[in-house]
């Protein structure tokens, strides 16, 4: 992709790029809808990535993509929310966020390439923002790194694009490391890279993109964030992360309405599940032990947080029936992808089972691949 992006940049702009940068998508091993509740998450960076070729430009920034026909333009010194729409808003938003933080941001020409499926719950938007941010920072010779960079990209997505995401996706894309998952306490922003190599246990982490597309700028994601905030206020705590597992049932009884109670139950139990999985990984125990925890997470997302769709449920159920040790939806939900932990020798069997189940239900065929924990955002050349 690096070579193709550089060649396409040269063809489109008539000069070679000053550099090529990349940032990965992510799958979340466990910890869904906990990040905006100050909780715990455990994502990993994928080998699927966004690649950005870029070079300084005079007076105006231009954004092109190998996947999109439209071309967007903006001025880094003056761009504001609503000036740029669609996918290019994620690029302009980074320039806006840097400028808002007091950085001088020069204009640049960009060529974007990606092999992350859009709308699959694999954080294509966060990867785009992180890759563009790395490019802009290097071109401007700025010193913005690590979690500070992730916070900046999230602000671009929240306040410029209007997508109410948490911080998990950006942290995974920035802090990713080969052979490790990224354990994050989203309150303290402490990040720990924990070893995770399924192949060493004879296992595969399979990703199945259900092709049921989601879009987080619609109302469902924001609605759940608001319900969680309301529940925290009703309980008198800063965030739902502050409800101990031992006090869960009492807290549930104190909340008005079944919807708010279900949302609370998911967040509290999901935080506990993240800590359980991290404990297994740190101890070096057999990774098969996390399978039931992954499946319990999916059941909670289905029944208590209500963010699954039929394609996600069918994919999880068919993978488990075919012998997976655990399976769950990954990402914000309302479509997207699942992950399944399984014996490597049974990979084809599980894939066939999921494909056959989708065919019986009349769904579009899923796209499957093996996930491998990969490095975070970086300059390639």
C-alpha positions in Angstrom: 0.0 0.0 0.0 2.9 2.4 0.7 4.2 2.2 -2.8 0.7 2.4 -4.4 -0.2 5.5 -2.3 3.0 7.2 -3.2 2.6 6.5 -6.9 -1.0 7.7 -6.9 0.0 10.9 -5.1 2.6 11.5 -7.7 0.1 10.9 -10.5 -2.6 13.1 -8.9 -0.4 16.0 -7.8 2.5 16.0 -10.3 5.2 15.6 -7.6 6.2 12.9 -5.2 5.0 13.0 -1.6 7.2 14.2 1.3 6.4 11.1 3.1 4.0 8.2 3.7 2.3 7.5 7.1 0.1 4.7 8.3 -2.3 4.0 11.2 -4.0 0.7 11.9 -7.6 -0.1 12.5 -8.5 -2.1 15.6 -10.6 -4.9 17.0 -11.6 -4.7 20.6 -10.9 -7.9 22.4 -13.3 -6.9 25.2 -14.6 -3.8 26.9 -17.5 -2.4 24.8 -19.2 0.9 25.6 -17.1 1.2 28.7 -14.7 3.9 27.4 -17.2 6.8 27.7 -18.1 5.5 31.2 -14.5 5.9 32.4 -14.1 2.2 32.3 -11.6 -0.4 31.0 -11.0 -1.5 27.4 -8.7 -4.0 25.8 -8.3 -3.4 22.0 -5.6 -4.3 19.7 -4.2 -2.7 16.5 -4.9 -4.6 13.3 -2.7 -5.3 10.3 -5.4 -3.6 8.3 -4.5 0.1 8.0 -5.0 3.6 6.5 -2.0 4.9 4.6 -1.6 8.6 3.9 0.9 10.1 1.4 1.3 13.9 1.9 3.4 16.9 1.0 3.2 20.6 1.9 1.0 22.8 -0.3 0.6 26.6 -0.7 -2.6 28.3 0.4 -5.0 25.3 0.3 -5.2 21.7 1.4 -6.5 19.1 -1.0 -7.7 15.6 0.0 -8.0 12.6 -2.4 -8.6 8.9 -1.8 -8.0 5.8 -3.8 -11.4 4.6 -2.6 -13.5 7.7 -3.1 -14.1 9.7 -6.3 -14.7 13.1 -4.7 -12.0 15.6 -3.9 -12.2 17.9 -0.9 -10.4 21.2 -0.3 -10.0 23.4 2.8 -7.7 26.0 4.2 -5.9 24.8 7.4 -5.7 28.4 8.8 -9.5 28.9 8.7 -11.4 25.6 8.4 -14.3 25.2 10.8 -16.9 22.5 11.5 -19.5 22.2 8.7 -17.0 23.5 6.1 -16.1 20.0 5.0 -18.5 17.0 4.8 -18.2 13.3 4.4 -15.0 11.3 4.8 -12.8 14.3 4.2 -14.1 15.9 7.4 -11.9 13.5 9.3 -8.9 15.0 7.6 -10.0 18.7 8.0 -11.0 18.0 11.6 -7.4 17.1 12.5 -6.1 20.4 11.1 -8.9 22.3 13.0 -8.0 20.5 16.2 -4.3 21.2 15.9 -5.0 24.9 15.2 -7.5 25.1 18.1 -4.7 23.8 20.4 -2.5 26.7 19.2 -0.3 24.9 16.7 0.6 26.4 13.4 -0.7 24.0 10.7 0.5 24.4 7.1 -1.7 23.3 4.2 -0.8 20.1 2.5 -1.9 17.7 -0.2 -3.1 14.3 0.9 -3.7 10.9 -0.8 -5.5 8.4 1.3 -5.5 4.6 0.8 -7.1 2.0 3.1 -7.8 -1.7 3.4 -10.0 -1.3 6.4 -13.7 -1.9 5.4 -15.8 1.2 6.2 -18.6 0.7 8.6 -17.3 -2.7 9.8 -16.7 -1.6 13.4 -12.9 -1.8 12.9 -12.3 1.9 13.4 -11.5 3.0 9.9 -12.3 6.6 10.9 -10.0 6.6 13.9 -7.2 5.1 11.7 -7.7 7.8 9.1 -7.5 10.6 11.8 -4.4 9.1 13.4 -2.6 8.6 10.1 -3.4 12.2 9.0 -2.4 13.6 12.4 1.0 11.8 12.2 1.5 13.3 8.7 0.4 16.8 9.7 2.6 16.8 12.8 5.7 15.6 10.9 5.2 18.1 8.1 4.8 20.9 10.6 7.7 19.6 12.7 5.5 19.5 15.9 6.0 17.5 19.0 2.7 15.8 19.7 2.8 12.1 20.6 1.1 9.2 22.3 -2.0 9.9 24.3 -1.9 13.6 23.6 -2.2 12.8 19.9 -5.1 10.3 20.5 -7.0 13.0 22.5 -6.5 15.4 19.6 -7.8 13.0 17.0 -10.8 12.1 19.2 -11.7 15.8 19.5 -11.6 16.2 15.7 -14.0 13.3 15.4 -16.3 14.4 18.3 -16.4 18.2 17.7 -15.6 18.6 14.0 -17.2 15.5 12.4 -19.9 15.1 15.0 -19.4 11.5 15.9 -19.7 11.0 19.7 -16.9 8.3 20.0 -14.9 7.4 23.0 -11.1 7.4 23.2 -10.5 3.7 22.8 -10.1 3.6 19.0 -7.6 6.4 18.8 -5.5 4.9 21.7 -5.4 1.5 20.1 -4.3 3.0 16.8 -1.6 5.1 18.4 -0.3 2.7 21.1 -0.6 -0.6 19.1 2.3 -3.0 19.3 3.0 -6.3 17.6 1.9 -9.3 19.6 0.1 -7.2 22.3 -3.3 -5.9 23.2 -3.7 -2.4 24.6 -5.2 -2.3 28.1 -6.5 1.2 28.9 -8.0 2.7 32.0 -10.0 5.4 30.3 -10.2 7.5 33.4 -6.5 7.8 34.2 -5.5 7.2 30.6 -2.8 4.7 31.9 -1.9 2.4 29.0 -0.4 -1.1 29.3 0.6 -3.3 26.4 -0.2 -6.9 27.4 1.1 -9.9 25.4 -1.5 -11.6 23.3 -0.3 -14.1 20.8 -3.1 -16.7 20.1 -0.9 -18.6 17.6 1.4 -19.6 20.5 -1.5 -21.5 22.0 -2.6 -23.0 18.7 -5.4 -20.5 18.4 -6.7 -18.0 15.9 -8.6 -14.8 16.5 -11.0 -14.7 13.6 -12.7 -11.5 12.5 -16.0 -11.8 10.5 -17.2 -8.6 8.9 -21.0 -9.1 8.7 -21.4 -6.5 6.0 -24.2 -5.0 8.1 -23.0 -1.4 8.0 -23.2 1.0 10.9 -22.9 4.7 11.2 -22.1 6.2 14.6 -23.3 9.7 13.7 -26.9 8.4 13.8 -28.8 8.7 17.1 -28.4 5.3 18.7 -24.8 5.6 19.9 -25.4 9.1 21.3 -28.6 7.9 23.0 -26.8 5.2 24.9 -24.1 7.7 26.1 -26.8 10.0 27.4 -28.6 7.1 29.2 -25.3 6.2 30.9 -24.8 9.8 32.0 -28.3 10.0 33.3 -27.8 6.8 35.3 -24.6 8.0 36.8 -26.3 11.2 37.9 -29.2 9.3 39.4 -26.8 7.2 41.4 -24.7 10.2 42.5 -21.4 8.9 41.0 -19.1 10.6 38.5 -19.5 7.7 36.0 -20.9 4.2 35.9 -17.3 2.9 36.3 -17.7 3.9 40.0 -20.5 1.4 40.7 -18.7 -1.6 42.3 -19.7 -5.1 41.2 -20.7 -6.0 44.7 -23.2 -3.0 44.8 -24.7 -3.7 41.3 -28.0 -5.2 42.3 -28.7 -2.4 44.8 -27.8 0.2 42.2 -30.0 -1.4 39.7 -33.0 -1.2 42.1 -32.3 2.5 42.6 -32.7 3.4 38.9 -36.0 4.3 37.3 -37.0 2.2 34.3 -35.7 -1.1 32.9 -33.7 0.5 30.1 -31.4 2.5 32.4 -31.1 -0.6 34.6 -30.0 -2.8 31.7 -27.4 -0.2 30.5 -25.9 0.0 34.0 -25.7 -3.8 34.3 -23.8 -4.1 31.1 -21.2 -1.4 31.9 -20.5 -2.8 35.4 -20.2 -6.4 34.3 -18.3 -5.5 31.2 -15.6 -3.7 33.2 -15.3 -6.8 35.4 -15.0 -9.0 32.3 -12.1 -6.8 31.0 -10.2 -7.2 34.2 -10.8 -11.0 34.1 -9.4 -11.3 30.6 -6.4 -9.1 31.5 -5.7 -11.3 34.5 -5.6 -14.4 32.2 -3.2 -12.7 29.8 -0.9 -11.4 32.4 -0.7 -14.8 34.0 0.3 -16.6 30.8 -2.6 -19.1 31.3 -4.2 -20.9 28.4 -6.0 -18.4 26.3 -9.0 -20.8 25.9 -10.0 -19.6 29.4 -11.1 -16.2 28.0 -13.6 -17.8 25.5 -16.6 -17.9 27.9 -15.9 -14.3 29.0 -16.0 -13.1 25.3 -19.4 -14.9 24.8 -20.8 -13.4 28.1 -19.8 -10.0 26.7 -21.8 -10.6 23.6 -24.9 -11.7 25.6 -24.7 -8.5 27.6 -24.4 -6.3 24.5 -27.3 -8.1 23.0 -29.7 -8.2 26.0 -28.6 -5.3 28.3 -27.1 -2.8 26.0 -29.2 -3.7 22.9 -26.6 -2.9 20.2 -26.5 -6.1 18.2 -28.3 -6.8 15.0 -29.4 -10.2 13.6 -26.2 -10.6 11.5 -24.0 -10.1 14.6 -26.1 -12.6 16.6 -26.1 -15.2 13.8 -22.4 -14.9 13.3 -21.7 -15.4 17.0 -24.1 -18.3 17.4 -22.9 -20.1 14.3 -19.2 -19.7 15.3 -19.9 -21.1 18.8 -21.9 -24.0 17.4 -19.0 -24.8 15.1 -16.6 -25.1 18.0 -15.3 -21.6 18.8 -14.2 -21.1 22.4 -15.8 -17.7 22.5 -17.3 -15.1 20.2 -18.6 -11.5 20.5 -19.5 -8.5 18.5 -16.7 -5.9 18.4 -17.0 -2.2 18.0 -20.0 0.1 18.7 -22.6 -2.3 17.3 -25.7 -1.8 15.2 -23.8 -3.7 12.5 -20.1 -4.3 11.9 -18.0 -7.3 12.9 -17.5 -10.1 15.3 -14.5 -11.8 16.7 -14.2 -15.5 17.5 -11.4 -17.4 19.4 -10.9 -20.9 18.0 -8.4 -23.7 17.4 -6.4 -22.8 14.3 -7.0 -26.2 12.8 -10.7 -25.5 12.9 -10.6 -22.1 11.2 -12.0 -23.3 7.8 -14.8 -25.2 9.6 -15.9 -22.2 11.6 -15.7 -19.9 8.6 -17.9 -22.3 6.6 -20.4 -22.6 9.4 -20.8 -18.8 9.6 -21.1 -18.5 5.8 -23.7 -21.2 5.6 -25.7 -19.6 8.4 -25.7 -16.3 6.6 -26.8 -18.0 3.4 -29.7 -19.6 5.2 -30.8 -16.3 6.6 -30.5 -14.5 3.3 -27.7 -12.2 4.5 -24.9 -10.9 2.3 -21.8 -13.2 2.6 -19.5 -12.2 5.5 -15.8 -11.3 4.9 -13.4 -13.1 7.3 -9.8 -12.7 8.1 -7.4 -13.6 10.9 -6.5 -10.8 13.3 -2.9 -10.2 14.2 -1.8 -7.6 16.8 0.2 -5.0 14.9 2.2 -1.8 15.4 0.5 1.6 15.9 0.6 4.8 13.9 4.0 5.5 12.3 5.9 7.0 9.4 6.6 4.5 6.7 8.9 6.6 4.5 
